[in-house]
Amino acid sequence: MSKENSMKTFVKDMPQNIFSGFVVSLIALPLGLGLALASGAPPISGIIAAIVGGIVCAILGGSNVTITGPGNGLVVVVLAAITTLGNGDMQQGFLYTLAAIVVSGIIMIILGFLRLGSLGDFFPSSAIQGMLAAIGIGIFAKQIHVMFGNLNAKGSIVDLILKVPEGLYEYATSDNQSMFYAGSVGIISFLIMVFYSKIRNRYFQLIPAPMWIVVLSVGMYYYYQYFSDTAYPIHKDLLISLPDDVLSNFAFPDFGKVFEMDFINAVIAITLIASIESLLSIKAVDKLDPLKRRSNVNKDIRALGLATVISGFLGGLNVVTVIARSSVNVNNKGSNRSANFFHATFLVLFILLFATELRKIPLAALAAILVYTGYKLASPENIRKVFRIGKEQLLIFLITLIVTITTSLITGIVMGILATFVIHVIINKDIFLFVRNLLKPNVLMFKEDGKYFVSVDNFSSFLNYTKLKSKLNQIPENEEVIIDFSMCDFVDHSVMENMNNYAETFKRKGGHFEIIGLDDYDTRSEHPFALRKNIPDETTPKKEVLTKRQKSLQNIALDFDWKYQSLQKEEITELTTFGYFKTRKINKVSNIISNGKCSLFDVEFSEGEMIAKQVIRASMFYINIDKEIPEFTLDKEGVFEYIYHFAGFKDIEIENHPDFSKRFYLSGKEQEAIKQLFTDDLILFFESNPYYHIESSKHGLLILGKERLGGVKEIKALADFGIRLQKIIS
């Protein structure tokens, strides 16, 4: 698109981006205040992060429809940093934490320039899910007491969770009227968050749930002020505290502890969580983009880093990409980064014009929003989803979750990575599969017949996924791609999930993304994201689970009214009669589609021995011929065929068909019988169809395209070719 057209589109879409920015700001305002309070920081720090992030990332960012601001994931980290660095003095701890935020932003800028946006791929999916669930539990544990009107609940995450029944009882029986009313506002606010989506009135839905809480909370204050004989029952200590002059009350970072270990740990934790949360959100939001654009992750990381540095110097929290607000932006037709800018602009207006009203919002109301957010991150449904993928994934999830809750986020994610690696070693019973192949190139990509083929060797897991990703990112998403894992001994859950993401992206943009080579692999569940492990030739999977390719082959069999069997039931002796297999050992035949006369199948065979041994998997078509025919081999004329000619092998010439003789290499001992077999109809068939390697035994034909497994489209083409050839030759 030219610059002129881009500008026209930008101007044309501006009204809808202004509206989308306004709607997002309605959600960002209470969330920004709430996330700051949950982090132990002044409420205004969350708004500063949203404003700076919206402006900087709108100008310099590399994504299109993402919204930036303070994130859920950083609540626990920032709170821990403020508590640890301040040694009990929360105000001083916040200033030290601002310094850690600034340093974290500088590191993110460096990561962006080093193009290390792919670092997020080194974290196993289940470990990340466990970390996010732990963050959700941490938010829930702290904020549910605030929701009940109690600001004094202290202790570890586990202690706070165990105190929930006690907190509920205290709310219900307390003589403290202020606490009771604040708790009532918190509970009602939580119910609004829960039941908002179930109310179908379109006018009610125009205002997001968090903004309804703000409106009703402020409305309650004015009711008591103007329409009630009694005073407002909630004490000012339980209301939001904002500085009288917002523009002149910025906090500035204190770098006094920059060389201390606690400070360094805080920087590492903040950088780690900010990077992971942003990378995951960018990836998720790209799926939502109606125009199917792909974000420049490294450019976005640089912009987020710069925004974080500026925010930290102004007294704001980290700036990250946030998926909830980004999805609201997409749903309201936000089409470019200007929506992020307008969301920041409206936040500035709210703070300048309605600061007085914001001071009337009970802390319990904001806590209710965060309790709901924490519950969504750690909901039982998320645990069930992980369990459905595999028991080993649930174990990784729980290890990460428990260690994170009981220690720290860094320790938790490190233990999650370590647990994933150990489980992979146990499943494969071979640590050397990973050690000796980790640094080796294991991805080969080439283009053939207009299609991209990507072959993966040895293993593919979170440890080396970036090698595969770098190749796939080079392929336009409107092209046809086949990923072959047949030479891979192990593919983990993270890779399977990412392959599904690529398949969805290619499908949306008009391309075709297909995975082959995993049909006979053992799997831990029927879930499409379950890890896959190659099993020895003499064994069968513990539980037969059909892959997407096998289900497609099953449908092809139904279309032809043929029979399909995924695993070989009896030995196919006909294959050994062909010259092709005289020097090759057949190991396994699978995915057989047959009608008695014709068979389409995948075959695994090996050639060579010892060090030179090579295992090959290919798709072939066999035709059973009732009559006896001469043995021949037919190939496309090429360099090797000329070599055969000079070595004494003769290309059989068919009279009156010089074009056929130029294009095809036909050989065999019984030349006259072969010439009689190759009628005009048969020659015309070969000339007007794609090239295949074809050879005959006395009562059969074997058809082979390439020495590799075929994709579904290639299987259909091979089947069509074989069926039509069978009709002609019979």
C-alpha positions in Angstrom: 0.0 0.0 0.0 1.4 3.4 -1.0 1.9 6.2 1.6 -0.9 8.2 0.0 -3.4 5.3 0.3 -2.2 4.6 3.8 -2.9 8.2 4.8 -6.3 8.1 3.2 -7.1 4.9 5.1 -5.8 6.5 8.3 -8.0 9.6 8.0 -11.0 7.5 6.9 -10.7 5.2 9.9 -10.0 8.0 12.5 -13.6 8.3 13.8 -13.9 4.6 14.6 -10.4 4.7 16.2 -11.4 7.7 18.4 -14.5 5.8 19.5 -12.6 2.6 20.2 -10.0 4.6 22.1 -12.7 6.1 24.2 -14.3 2.8 25.1 -10.9 1.3 26.0 -10.2 4.3 28.2 -13.4 3.5 30.2 -11.9 0.1 31.1 -8.3 1.4 31.4 -9.2 4.0 34.0 -10.4 1.8 36.8 -8.0 -1.0 35.9 -5.0 1.4 36.0 -6.0 2.7 39.4 -6.8 -0.8 40.7 -3.6 -2.5 39.4 -1.5 0.3 40.9 -3.2 -0.1 44.3 -2.8 -3.9 44.1 0.9 -3.4 43.4 1.3 -1.3 46.6 1.9 1.9 44.4 0.1 5.2 44.4 -3.1 4.9 42.2 -1.9 7.6 39.8 1.1 5.4 38.8 -1.1 3.0 36.9 -2.7 5.9 34.9 0.7 7.3 34.1 1.8 4.0 32.7 -1.3 3.8 30.5 -0.9 7.4 29.2 2.8 7.1 28.5 2.4 3.7 27.0 -0.4 4.8 24.8 1.4 7.8 23.4 4.9 6.3 22.9 3.8 2.9 21.6 1.3 4.5 19.2 4.2 6.5 17.7 7.0 4.0 17.8 5.4 0.6 18.2 5.5 -2.4 15.8 2.0 -3.7 16.4 -1.3 -2.5 15.0 -4.3 -3.0 17.4 -2.6 -3.6 20.7 -3.3 -1.4 23.8 -0.5 -0.8 26.3 -0.5 0.1 29.9 0.0 -1.6 33.3 -0.4 -5.4 33.3 -1.9 -8.0 35.6 1.3 -10.1 35.6 3.4 -7.4 37.2 1.2 -6.8 40.2 2.8 -9.5 42.3 6.4 -8.7 41.2 6.1 -4.9 41.8 4.4 -5.5 45.2 7.3 -7.8 46.2 9.9 -5.3 45.0 8.3 -2.4 46.9 8.0 -4.5 50.1 11.6 -5.9 49.8 13.4 -2.8 48.7 11.6 -0.5 51.2 12.2 -2.8 54.2 8.7 -2.0 55.4 8.7 1.6 54.2 6.3 1.3 51.3 6.8 4.9 50.1 10.6 4.6 49.9 10.3 1.1 48.5 8.2 2.5 45.7 10.9 5.0 44.8 13.5 2.2 44.6 11.1 0.2 42.6 10.7 3.1 40.1 14.5 2.9 39.6 14.2 -0.9 39.0 11.4 -0.1 36.4 13.6 2.3 34.6 16.5 -0.2 34.4 14.1 -2.9 33.3 12.9 -0.6 30.5 16.5 0.0 29.3 17.1 -3.8 29.2 13.9 -4.2 27.1 15.2 -1.6 24.7 18.5 -3.5 24.4 16.6 -6.8 23.9 14.6 -5.2 21.1 17.7 -4.0 19.3 19.3 -7.4 19.7 16.2 -8.9 18.1 15.6 -11.1 21.1 11.8 -10.9 20.9 11.9 -14.6 20.3 13.1 -15.2 23.8 9.5 -15.8 24.8 9.5 -19.0 22.8 12.0 -20.6 25.3 9.4 -20.8 27.9 7.2 -24.0 27.8 3.5 -23.3 27.4 2.4 -25.2 30.5 5.0 -23.5 32.6 3.7 -20.1 31.4 0.2 -21.1 32.2 1.3 -22.2 35.7 3.0 -18.8 36.2 -0.1 -16.9 35.0 -2.3 -18.9 37.3 0.1 -18.2 40.3 -0.1 -14.5 39.4 -3.9 -14.8 39.4 -4.0 -16.5 42.8 -1.6 -13.8 44.2 -3.9 -11.0 43.0 -7.0 -12.8 44.3 -5.4 -13.6 47.7 -4.5 -9.9 48.4 -7.5 -8.1 46.8 -10.3 -10.3 48.2 -9.6 -8.9 51.6 -9.7 -5.3 50.3 -12.9 -6.2 48.5 -14.4 -7.0 52.0 -13.3 -3.6 53.2 -10.2 -4.8 55.1 -6.9 -3.0 54.3 -5.0 -4.6 57.1 -4.7 -8.2 56.0 -1.1 -9.3 55.9 0.9 -12.4 55.2 2.0 -14.7 52.4 -0.2 -15.7 49.5 -1.0 -19.0 51.2 -1.8 -17.3 54.5 -4.1 -14.7 52.8 -6.0 -17.5 51.0 -6.5 -19.4 54.3 -7.8 -16.2 55.9 -10.6 -15.7 53.3 -13.3 -17.5 55.4 -12.2 -15.4 58.5 -12.3 -12.2 56.4 -15.8 -13.0 55.1 -17.0 -13.7 58.7 -15.4 -10.5 59.9 -17.2 -8.5 57.2 -20.5 -10.1 58.1 -20.2 -9.6 61.8 -18.2 -6.4 62.1 -19.5 -3.4 64.0 -17.4 -1.1 61.8 -20.0 0.5 59.6 -17.4 1.9 57.1 -15.9 -1.5 56.6 -19.4 -3.1 56.1 -20.5 -0.5 53.5 -17.1 -0.7 51.7 -17.4 -4.5 51.7 -20.9 -4.4 50.3 -19.8 -2.1 47.5 -17.0 -4.6 46.8 -19.3 -7.6 46.7 -21.9 -5.8 44.5 -19.0 -4.7 42.2 -17.8 -8.3 41.9 -21.3 -9.5 41.0 -21.4 -6.9 38.3 -18.2 -8.3 36.8 -19.6 -11.8 37.0 -23.0 -11.2 35.5 -22.3 -8.3 33.1 -21.8 -10.6 30.1 -25.1 -12.4 30.8 -27.2 -9.1 30.5 -28.1 -8.9 26.9 -29.5 -5.3 26.8 -27.5 -3.5 24.1 -27.7 -0.1 25.9 -26.4 -1.6 29.1 -23.5 -3.2 27.1 -22.4 0.2 25.7 -20.7 0.9 29.0 -18.0 -1.7 30.1 -18.5 -3.5 33.4 -15.5 -1.7 35.2 -17.0 1.7 34.2 -20.4 0.7 35.5 -18.7 0.1 38.9 -17.1 3.5 38.7 -20.4 5.2 37.8 -22.4 3.5 40.5 -19.7 4.1 43.1 -19.5 7.8 42.4 -23.3 7.9 42.1 -23.6 6.4 45.6 -21.4 9.1 47.0 -23.5 11.9 45.5 -26.7 10.2 46.7 -25.5 10.4 50.3 -24.3 14.0 49.8 -27.5 15.4 48.2 -30.4 13.0 48.8 -29.8 11.4 52.2 -30.0 12.6 55.7 -27.1 10.5 56.8 -23.4 11.1 56.1 -21.5 9.0 53.5 -20.8 5.8 55.4 -17.4 4.9 53.9 -14.3 6.4 55.6 -11.9 8.4 53.4 -9.1 5.9 54.2 -11.1 3.3 52.2 -11.4 5.7 49.1 -8.9 6.3 46.3 -6.3 8.8 47.2 -5.1 11.1 44.4 -2.8 14.2 44.8 -4.6 17.5 44.8 -2.5 18.7 41.8 -1.8 15.7 39.6 0.6 17.6 37.3 2.9 18.7 40.0 3.1 15.6 42.1 5.2 13.2 40.1 7.4 10.7 42.0 11.0 10.2 40.9 13.1 7.1 41.1 15.8 6.6 43.7 18.8 4.7 42.3 20.4 4.3 45.8 20.2 0.5 45.8 21.2 -0.1 42.2 24.1 -2.4 43.0 22.4 -4.4 45.7 21.3 -8.0 45.1 17.6 -7.3 46.0 17.5 -4.5 43.4 19.1 -6.8 40.7 16.6 -9.5 41.5 13.7 -7.0 41.3 15.0 -5.8 37.9 15.3 -9.4 36.6 11.8 -10.3 37.8 10.2 -7.2 36.4 11.9 -7.6 33.0 11.1 -11.3 32.8 7.4 -10.9 33.5 7.0 -7.7 31.4 8.6 -9.4 28.4 6.6 -12.6 28.7 3.3 -10.9 29.3 3.9 -8.5 26.3 5.1 -11.3 24.0 2.1 -13.5 24.8 -0.3 -10.7 24.4 1.2 -9.5 21.1 0.9 -13.1 19.8 -2.7 -13.4 21.0 -3.8 -10.0 19.7 -2.3 -10.7 16.2 -4.9 -13.6 15.9 -7.7 -11.1 16.6 -6.6 -8.5 14.0 -9.3 -8.5 11.3 -6.7 -7.5 8.7 -4.5 -10.4 9.6 -1.3 -8.3 10.1 1.7 -9.6 11.9 3.4 -7.4 14.5 7.0 -6.5 14.5 7.8 -7.9 17.9 11.3 -6.5 18.3 10.1 -3.0 17.4 7.3 -3.3 19.9 9.7 -4.5 22.6 11.9 -1.4 22.0 8.8 0.9 22.2 7.6 -0.8 25.4 11.1 -0.4 26.9 11.2 3.3 26.0 7.7 3.9 27.4 8.7 2.0 30.6 11.8 4.2 31.1 9.7 7.4 30.6 6.9 6.1 32.8 9.4 5.1 35.6 10.9 8.6 35.6 7.5 10.1 35.9 6.4 7.8 38.8 4.5 5.3 36.7 4.5 1.5 36.5 5.8 -0.7 33.7 4.3 -0.5 30.3 3.3 -3.8 28.7 0.9 -5.0 26.0 -2.4 -6.0 27.6 -4.7 -8.5 25.9 -8.0 -7.7 27.6 -8.0 -4.0 26.6 -6.6 -4.9 23.2 -9.4 -7.3 22.5 -11.9 -4.5 23.4 -10.1 -2.3 20.9 -10.5 -4.9 18.2 -14.2 -5.5 19.1 -14.9 -1.8 18.7 -13.3 -1.7 15.3 -9.9 -0.2 16.3 -7.8 -0.6 13.1 -4.4 1.0 13.8 -2.2 2.4 16.6 -4.0 5.7 16.8 -6.7 3.9 18.9 -3.9 3.4 21.5 -3.1 7.1 21.3 -6.7 8.2 21.7 -7.1 5.9 24.7 -4.2 7.7 26.4 -5.6 11.1 25.4 -9.0 10.3 27.0 -7.2 9.2 30.2 -5.5 12.6 30.4 -8.9 14.3 30.1 -10.4 12.1 32.8 -7.6 12.8 35.2 -7.6 16.5 34.6 -11.4 17.0 34.5 -12.8 14.3 36.9 -10.0 13.9 39.5 -12.5 15.0 42.2 -15.0 12.3 41.2 -12.3 9.6 41.1 -11.5 10.3 44.7 -15.0 9.1 45.6 -14.5 5.5 44.4 -14.1 3.0 47.2 -10.9 0.8 47.1 -13.2 -2.2 47.5 -14.8 -1.5 44.1 -11.5 -1.6 42.3 -10.4 -4.6 44.3 -13.5 -6.5 43.1 -12.4 -5.9 39.5 -9.0 -7.3 40.4 -10.5 -10.3 42.2 -12.4 -11.2 39.1 -9.3 -10.8 37.0 -7.3 -13.0 39.3 -10.0 -15.6 39.2 -10.0 -15.6 35.4 -6.2 -16.2 35.4 -6.4 -19.1 37.8 -9.9 -20.5 37.0 -10.5 -24.3 37.3 -11.3 -24.3 33.6 -7.7 -23.4 32.8 -6.5 -26.3 34.9 -8.9 -28.6 33.1 -7.6 -27.4 29.7 -4.1 -28.2 30.7 -5.1 -31.6 32.0 -6.9 -32.5 28.7 -3.6 -31.9 26.9 -1.8 -34.4 29.0 -1.1 -35.5 32.6 2.5 -34.5 32.3 1.5 -31.0 31.3 -0.7 -30.7 34.4 2.4 -31.8 36.5 4.5 -29.0 34.9 1.7 -26.5 35.4 1.3 -27.5 39.1 5.1 -27.5 39.8 5.4 -24.0 38.4 2.2 -22.8 40.2 3.2 -24.2 43.6 6.8 -23.0 43.5 5.8 -19.6 42.3 3.3 -19.1 45.1 5.6 -20.4 47.8 8.9 -18.7 46.6 9.1 -16.2 43.7 8.2 -15.8 40.1 11.7 -16.2 38.9 12.2 -19.4 40.9 8.8 -20.6 39.7 9.4 -20.2 36.0 13.0 -21.7 36.3 11.5 -24.7 38.1 8.8 -25.0 35.4 11.5 -25.0 32.7 13.6 -27.6 34.6 10.6 -29.8 35.3 9.6 -29.7 31.6 13.1 -30.7 30.5 13.3 -33.6 33.1 9.8 -34.9 32.0 10.9 -34.8 28.4 14.0 -36.8 29.3 11.9 -39.4 31.2 9.4 -39.7 28.4 12.1 -40.3 25.8 14.4 -42.3 28.2 17.3 -40.5 26.6 19.0 -37.3 27.8 21.5 -37.5 24.9 18.7 -37.0 22.3 18.6 -33.4 23.6 22.2 -32.9 24.6 23.9 -34.0 21.3 21.3 -32.4 19.0 20.5 -29.1 20.8 23.0 -27.0 18.9 22.8 -28.8 15.6 20.8 -27.3 12.7 17.6 -29.4 12.6 15.4 -27.6 10.1 15.6 -27.8 6.3 13.4 -25.6 4.1 13.0 -25.7 0.3 10.5 -24.8 -2.3 9.2 -27.4 -4.8 6.3 -27.3 -7.3 5.2 -24.0 -5.8 5.0 -25.4 -2.3 7.3 -24.8 0.7 8.5 -28.0 2.5 10.0 -27.8 6.0 11.6 -30.9 7.3 12.5 -31.2 11.1 15.1 -33.6 12.4 16.0 -35.1 15.8 13.6 -33.3 18.2 11.6 -30.1 18.3 10.7 -28.6 21.7 10.8 -25.3 23.5 14.6 -25.6 23.6 15.1 -25.3 19.9 11.7 -24.0 18.6 13.3 -20.7 17.5 15.1 -22.5 14.7 11.8 -23.8 13.2 10.1 -20.4 13.9 12.8 -18.4 12.0 12.2 -20.6 8.9 8.4 -20.4 9.1 8.4 -16.6 9.5 10.2 -16.3 6.1 7.2 -17.9 4.3 4.3 -15.6 3.1 1.1 -16.6 4.8 -0.8 -17.0 1.6 1.4 -19.8 0.4 1.2 -23.6 0.8 3.4 -25.1 3.4 4.0 -28.7 4.5 5.8 -29.3 7.8 7.4 -32.8 7.9 8.1 -34.2 11.4 8.7 -37.8 10.2 12.5 -37.5 10.9 11.8 -36.1 14.4 11.9 -38.4 17.4 10.0 -36.0 19.7 7.8 -33.0 19.4 6.6 -31.2 22.6 3.4 -29.6 23.5 4.7 -26.0 23.0 5.7 -26.7 19.4 2.3 -28.5 18.7 0.4 -25.5 20.1 2.5 -23.0 18.0 2.0 -25.2 14.8 -1.7 -24.9 15.4 -1.4 -21.1 15.7 0.5 -21.0 12.4 -2.2 -23.2 10.7 -4.9 -20.8 11.8 -2.9 -17.7 10.6 -2.3 -19.3 7.2 -5.9 -20.3 6.8 -7.1 -16.8 7.6 -4.8 -15.3 5.0 -5.7 -17.8 2.2 -2.7 -20.1 2.6 -2.4 -23.7 3.5 -0.4 -25.1 6.4 -0.2 -28.8 6.9 1.6 -31.0 9.4 2.7 -34.5 8.3 4.9 -37.3 9.7 3.3 -37.7 13.2 0.7 -40.3 12.3 2.3 -43.4 14.0 3.7 -41.4 17.0 2.7 -42.2 20.6 0.7 -39.4 22.3 -0.4 -38.7 25.8 -3.9 -37.7 25.0 -6.3 -37.1 22.1 -5.8 -33.3 22.3 -4.3 -31.8 19.1 -1.6 -30.0 21.3 -0.4 -33.2 23.0 3.3 -34.0 22.7 4.3 -36.6 20.2 7.0 -39.3 20.6 8.3 -41.6 17.9 8.0 -45.3 19.0 10.1 -48.3 17.9 9.0 -50.0 14.7 8.0 -53.2 16.5 5.6 -51.5 18.9 2.3 -49.8 18.4 1.0 -46.7 20.2 -0.6 -47.4 23.6 -3.7 -45.6 22.5 -4.5 -45.0 18.8 -5.2 -41.3 18.3 -5.7 -40.1 14.8 -3.9 -37.0 13.7 -5.5 -34.3 11.6 -3.8 -35.8 8.5 -5.1 -39.3 9.3 -8.7 -37.9 9.7 -8.3 -36.3 6.3 -7.2 -39.7 4.9 -10.1 -41.3 6.5 -12.4 -38.8 4.8 -10.7 -39.5 1.4 -11.4 -43.2 1.9 -15.1 -42.4 2.6 -15.3 -40.3 -0.5 -13.9 -43.2 -2.6 -16.0 -45.8 -0.7 -12.7 -47.5 0.2 -11.5 -48.9 3.5 -9.0 -47.1 5.7 -6.7 -48.6 8.4 -4.2 -46.5 10.2 -1.9 -49.4 11.1 -0.8 -52.3 9.0 -2.9 -55.4 9.9 -1.0 -57.9 7.7 2.2 -57.9 5.7 2.0 -56.5 2.1 4.1 -59.0 0.3 3.5 -57.4 -3.2 5.9 -54.5 -2.4 8.9 -56.8 -2.2 8.4 -57.9 -5.8 9.3 -54.5 -7.1 12.9 -53.6 -8.1 12.6 -50.4 -6.0 12.6 -52.4 -2.8 15.3 -55.0 -3.8 17.9 -52.9 -2.0 15.6 -51.3 0.6 14.2 -52.9 3.7 10.5 -52.2 4.5 10.0 -51.3 8.2 6.4 -50.3 8.4 3.3 -49.7 6.2 0.6 -47.5 7.6 -2.4 -45.3 6.6 -3.7 -47.8 4.1 -6.6 -46.8 1.9 -7.7 -49.8 -0.2 -10.5 -51.3 -2.3 -8.9 -54.6 -3.0 -7.5 -53.7 -6.4 -5.8 -50.4 -5.5 -4.0 -49.4 -2.3 -2.7 -46.0 -1.2 -0.4 -46.1 1.8 2.6 -44.6 3.7 5.7 -46.8 3.8 8.8 -46.5 6.0 11.9 -48.2 4.6 15.6 -48.0 5.2 18.6 -48.2 2.8 22.2 -48.7 3.7 23.6 -50.1 6.9 25.4 -49.0 10.1 26.5 -45.3 9.9 25.3 -45.0 6.3 21.8 -46.2 7.2 19.0 -43.8 6.2 15.3 -44.1 7.1 12.9 -42.8 4.5 9.1 -42.4 4.7 7.1 -42.0 1.5 3.5 -42.1 0.2 2.9 -44.6 -2.6 0.0 -46.1 -4.7 -0.2 -49.8 -5.7 -2.4 -51.1 -8.5 -3.1 -54.9 -8.7 -3.3 -56.0 -12.4 -5.3 -59.1 -13.3 -3.3 -59.9 -16.4 0.5 -60.4 -16.6 2.4 -57.3 -17.8 6.1 -56.8 -18.6 8.4 -55.3 -16.0 9.4 -51.6 -16.7 10.4 -48.4 -15.0 9.1 -45.0 -16.1 10.7 -41.7 -14.9 10.9 -38.1 -16.0 13.9 -37.6 -18.3 16.7 -36.0 -16.4 20.5 -35.9 -15.8 20.5 -39.3 -14.0 18.7 -40.9 -16.9 21.5 -39.8 -19.3 24.0 -41.3 -17.0 22.1 -44.6 -17.1 22.2 -44.4 -20.9 26.0 -44.1 -20.9 26.3 -46.9 -18.4 24.6 -49.3 -20.8 20.9 -48.9 -19.9 18.7 -48.2 -22.8 15.8 -45.7 -23.1 13.0 -47.4 -25.0 11.8 -45.3 -27.9 8.1 -45.4 -28.7 7.4 -45.0 -32.4 5.3 -42.0 -33.5 5.7 -40.5 -30.1 9.0 -38.5 -30.1 7.8 -36.0 -27.5 7.1 -38.8 -25.0 10.6 -40.3 -25.6 12.2 -36.9 -25.0 10.2 -36.2 -21.8 10.2 -39.7 -20.2 12.9 -42.3 -19.5 11.4 -45.8 -20.1 13.4 -48.9 -19.4 12.9 -52.7 -19.2 14.2 -56.0 -20.5 11.1 -57.0 -22.6 11.2 -54.1 -25.0 8.6 -55.4 -27.5 6.1 -56.3 -24.8 6.6 -52.9 -23.2 6.0 -51.1 -26.5 2.8 -53.1 -27.0 1.7 -52.2 -23.4 2.2 -48.4 -24.1 -0.8 -47.7 -26.2 -1.7 -44.3 -27.6 -4.2 -43.8 -24.8 -1.6 -44.7 -22.1 1.0 -42.4 -23.6 -1.4 -39.6 -23.9 -2.3 -40.1 -20.2 1.3 -39.8 -19.1 1.9 -36.8 -21.3 -1.1 -34.9 -19.9 -0.5 -35.6 -16.2 2.1 -34.7 -13.6 5.3 -36.8 -13.5 5.5 -39.8 -11.1 8.0 -42.6 -10.7 6.2 -45.7 -12.0 7.5 -49.3 -12.1 5.8 -52.6 -12.6 6.1 -56.2 -11.4 4.3 -59.0 -13.3 1.0 -58.3 -11.7 1.2 -54.8 -10.3 2.2 -51.1 -10.7 3.9 -49.0 -8.0 3.5 -45.2 -8.2 5.7 -42.8 -6.2 5.9 -39.0 -6.3 8.7 -37.9 -4.1 10.7 -39.9 -1.5 8.7 -38.3 1.3 5.3 -38.4 2.9 2.6 -36.6 0.9 0.4 -33.9 2.2 -3.4 -34.3 2.0 -3.6 -32.4 -1.4 -0.7 -34.5 -2.8 -2.4 -37.7 -1.5 -5.6 -36.7 -3.3 -3.7 -36.0 -6.5 -1.8 -39.3 -6.2 -5.1 -41.2 -5.7 -6.8 -39.5 -8.6 -3.7 -40.3 -10.9 -3.6 -44.0 -9.7 -7.3 -44.6 -10.2 -7.4 -43.2 -13.7 -4.2 -45.1 -14.6 -5.8 -48.3 -13.3 -8.8 -47.9 -15.6 -6.6 -47.3 -18.7 -4.1 -50.1 -18.0 -6.8 -52.7 -17.1 
